[in-house]
Amino acid sequence: MGDRLTRVVRGTVGRLVLAAYRTRFCGVERVPEGGAILAGNHVSYLDPVLLWCGSPRPTHFMAKSELWDVPVVGWALPRLLAFPVRRGAADRQAIATATERASAGALIGIFPEGTRQRPGAHDDLGEANEGVAFIAMRVGVPVVPVGIAGTERALPAGARLPRFPRVTVRYGEPVDPSAYTEGSRKERLEAMTAEVMRRIAAARDDAREDGAGCR
């Protein structure tokens, strides 16, 4: 049921949402076939919505477990391919679910910062957890960095009504876990996580600058 409902929602409501924010996707060719992780910056509730609606293939998002307690939302999430993660601790079940789905060839959506970040004066990304690198190394799938620009203006602090700015989503060059072979496991995880976050920041900055290669 999930696959069928996902196709229907992406093809109807999803298109309307993307049109409302005039969403552009750049570098789509960088998303490989087969299992992979989409890892993006996170400043708005819109980030997972737009990425889910417009990704080249259906994406299985890891979402905070508290959402499963929200009426209607909790019913819809698993039917739209999402799965829960308990924040603040290593959630073995979430890791196992992501591992199983990525191994089966699915796209997994994860925000390494773990929660939304308030845009600051320097626009530094928040502190990242190492779950993305851990899963990628465990399964042997690439991590595609995703930079999202524009969603921070959709519902800024103090605004009474939502706004509809243009949003740009840029896929960066994938990070291959097989490139990290030196040092202890902790050192490898730290090195890969740092590179993933560097490429997310670069993709976000590129998304702000221009729309070259976008559709």
C-alpha positions as CSV (number, residue, x, y, z in Angstrom):
1,M,0.0,0.0,0.0
2,G,2.8,2.4,0.9
3,D,4.4,2.4,-2.6
4,R,1.0,2.9,-4.3
5,L,-0.1,5.7,-2.0
6,T,3.3,7.3,-2.3
7,R,3.1,7.4,-6.1
8,V,-0.4,8.9,-5.9
9,V,0.5,11.6,-3.4
10,R,3.7,12.5,-5.2
11,G,1.9,12.8,-8.5
12,T,-1.0,14.9,-7.2
13,V,-0.5,16.9,-4.0
14,G,3.2,16.7,-4.3
15,R,3.2,18.5,-7.6
16,L,1.0,21.2,-6.2
17,V,3.3,21.8,-3.3
18,L,6.4,22.0,-5.5
19,A,4.6,24.4,-7.8
20,A,3.5,26.6,-4.9
21,Y,7.2,27.1,-3.9
22,R,8.4,27.1,-7.5
23,T,10.9,24.4,-6.4
24,R,13.9,23.8,-8.6
25,F,16.1,20.7,-8.3
26,C,19.7,20.9,-9.4
27,G,22.2,18.1,-10.0
28,V,19.6,15.4,-10.1
29,E,21.9,13.2,-12.1
30,R,24.1,12.8,-9.0
31,V,21.5,10.7,-7.3
32,P,22.6,7.1,-8.2
33,E,20.4,4.1,-8.9
34,G,20.1,1.7,-6.0
35,G,20.6,2.3,-2.3
36,A,21.8,5.7,-1.2
37,I,21.3,8.3,1.6
38,L,20.1,11.8,0.9
39,A,21.6,14.0,3.7
40,G,20.5,17.6,3.8
41,N,20.5,20.8,5.8
42,H,17.4,21.5,7.9
43,V,15.9,24.9,8.7
44,S,12.2,24.4,8.1
45,Y,9.4,21.8,8.3
46,L,9.2,22.2,4.5
47,D,12.6,20.7,3.9
48,P,11.5,17.0,4.2
49,V,8.2,17.7,2.5
50,L,9.7,19.3,-0.6
51,L,12.6,16.8,-0.8
52,W,10.1,13.9,-0.5
53,C,7.8,15.4,-3.1
54,G,10.5,16.1,-5.7
55,S,13.3,13.5,-5.2
56,P,14.0,11.5,-8.4
57,R,12.8,8.3,-6.6
58,P,10.5,7.8,-3.6
59,T,12.5,8.5,-0.4
60,H,12.1,6.7,2.9
61,F,12.6,9.5,5.5
62,M,13.8,9.0,9.1
63,A,11.5,11.2,11.2
64,K,11.4,12.0,14.9
65,S,9.2,9.4,16.8
66,E,7.1,12.1,18.4
67,L,5.3,12.7,15.1
68,W,3.7,9.2,15.4
69,D,1.7,10.6,18.3
70,V,0.1,13.3,16.2
71,P,-3.4,12.5,14.9
72,V,-3.5,11.8,11.1
73,V,0.2,12.5,10.8
74,G,1.1,9.4,12.7
75,W,-1.2,7.4,10.5
76,A,0.1,8.8,7.3
77,L,3.9,8.7,7.9
78,P,4.5,4.9,7.7
79,R,2.1,4.8,4.7
80,L,4.3,7.4,3.0
81,L,7.5,5.3,3.6
82,A,8.7,7.2,6.7
83,F,10.1,5.4,9.8
84,P,10.6,6.7,13.3
85,V,13.8,7.5,15.2
86,R,14.1,8.3,18.9
87,R,16.3,11.4,19.3
88,G,18.9,11.8,22.0
89,A,20.1,8.2,22.0
90,A,21.3,5.6,19.6
91,D,18.2,4.0,18.2
92,R,19.1,0.6,17.0
93,Q,15.7,-0.1,15.5
94,A,15.9,3.0,13.3
95,I,19.4,2.1,12.2
96,A,18.3,-1.5,11.4
97,T,15.3,-0.2,9.4
98,A,17.5,2.3,7.4
99,T,20.1,-0.5,6.9
100,E,17.5,-2.9,5.6
101,R,15.8,-0.5,3.2
102,A,19.1,0.9,1.9
103,S,20.3,-2.7,1.3
104,A,17.2,-3.3,-0.7
105,G,18.0,-0.4,-3.0
106,A,15.9,2.4,-1.4
107,L,16.7,6.1,-1.1
108,I,16.9,7.0,2.6
109,G,16.4,10.6,3.7
110,I,18.2,11.8,6.9
111,F,19.0,15.2,8.3
112,P,22.4,14.8,10.0
113,E,21.7,17.8,12.3
114,G,18.8,15.9,13.8
115,T,16.5,18.9,14.2
116,R,15.8,22.2,12.5
117,Q,18.4,24.9,12.9
118,R,17.7,28.6,13.2
119,P,19.6,30.4,10.5
120,G,22.3,32.4,12.2
121,A,24.5,35.3,11.2
122,H,27.2,33.0,9.8
123,D,24.8,30.3,8.6
124,D,26.9,27.5,10.2
125,L,25.4,24.1,10.1
126,G,24.4,22.6,13.4
127,E,26.4,19.8,15.0
128,A,26.0,16.6,13.1
129,N,25.5,13.1,14.5
130,E,27.4,10.3,12.9
131,G,24.4,8.1,12.1
132,V,24.5,8.9,8.4
133,A,28.2,7.8,8.0
134,F,27.6,4.8,10.2
135,I,24.7,3.5,8.1
136,A,26.5,4.3,4.8
137,M,29.6,2.4,5.9
138,R,27.5,-0.5,7.3
139,V,25.6,-0.9,4.0
140,G,28.3,0.3,1.6
141,V,26.0,3.0,-0.1
142,P,26.9,6.6,-1.0
143,V,25.7,9.7,0.8
144,V,24.3,12.4,-1.5
145,P,24.7,15.8,0.1
146,V,21.6,18.0,-0.4
147,G,21.6,21.8,-0.1
148,I,18.2,23.4,0.4
149,A,17.8,27.2,0.1
150,G,14.7,29.3,0.4
151,T,12.6,27.3,3.0
152,E,13.9,29.5,5.8
153,R,11.8,32.4,4.3
154,A,8.6,30.4,4.2
155,L,7.6,31.0,7.8
156,P,10.1,33.3,9.4
157,A,10.0,34.3,13.1
158,G,7.1,36.8,13.7
159,A,5.2,36.1,10.5
160,R,1.5,35.4,10.9
161,L,1.0,33.8,7.6
162,P,3.2,31.4,5.5
163,R,5.0,32.9,2.5
164,F,5.8,31.2,-0.8
165,P,9.5,32.0,-1.7
166,R,11.2,30.2,-4.5
167,V,13.1,27.1,-3.2
168,T,16.1,25.5,-4.7
169,V,17.4,22.0,-3.9
170,R,20.8,21.1,-5.1
171,Y,22.3,17.6,-5.0
172,G,26.0,17.6,-4.4
173,E,28.7,15.2,-5.3
174,P,28.2,11.9,-3.5
175,V,30.5,10.8,-0.6
176,D,31.7,7.2,-1.0
177,P,32.2,5.4,2.3
178,S,34.8,3.1,0.7
179,A,37.2,6.0,0.6
180,Y,37.5,6.0,4.4
181,T,39.8,3.1,5.3
182,E,42.4,4.6,7.5
183,G,42.3,4.9,11.3
184,S,39.9,3.5,13.9
185,R,36.2,3.2,13.2
186,K,35.5,6.3,15.3
187,E,38.1,8.3,13.2
188,R,36.6,7.0,10.0
189,L,33.1,8.0,11.1
190,E,34.3,11.5,12.1
191,A,36.2,12.0,8.9
192,M,33.2,11.0,6.7
193,T,30.7,13.0,8.7
194,A,32.9,16.1,8.4
195,E,33.1,15.7,4.6
196,V,29.3,15.1,4.3
197,M,28.6,18.3,6.2
198,R,31.2,20.2,4.2
199,R,29.5,19.2,1.0
200,I,26.0,19.9,2.4
201,A,27.1,23.4,3.2
202,A,28.7,23.8,-0.2
203,A,25.5,22.5,-1.9
204,R,23.4,24.9,0.1
205,D,25.6,27.9,-0.8
206,D,25.4,26.9,-4.5
207,A,21.6,26.6,-4.3
208,R,21.5,30.2,-3.0
209,E,23.7,31.5,-5.9
210,D,22.2,30.2,-9.1
211,G,19.9,27.7,-10.7
212,A,22.3,26.2,-13.2
213,G,21.5,22.6,-14.0
214,C,18.1,22.9,-12.4
215,R,14.8,21.6,-13.5
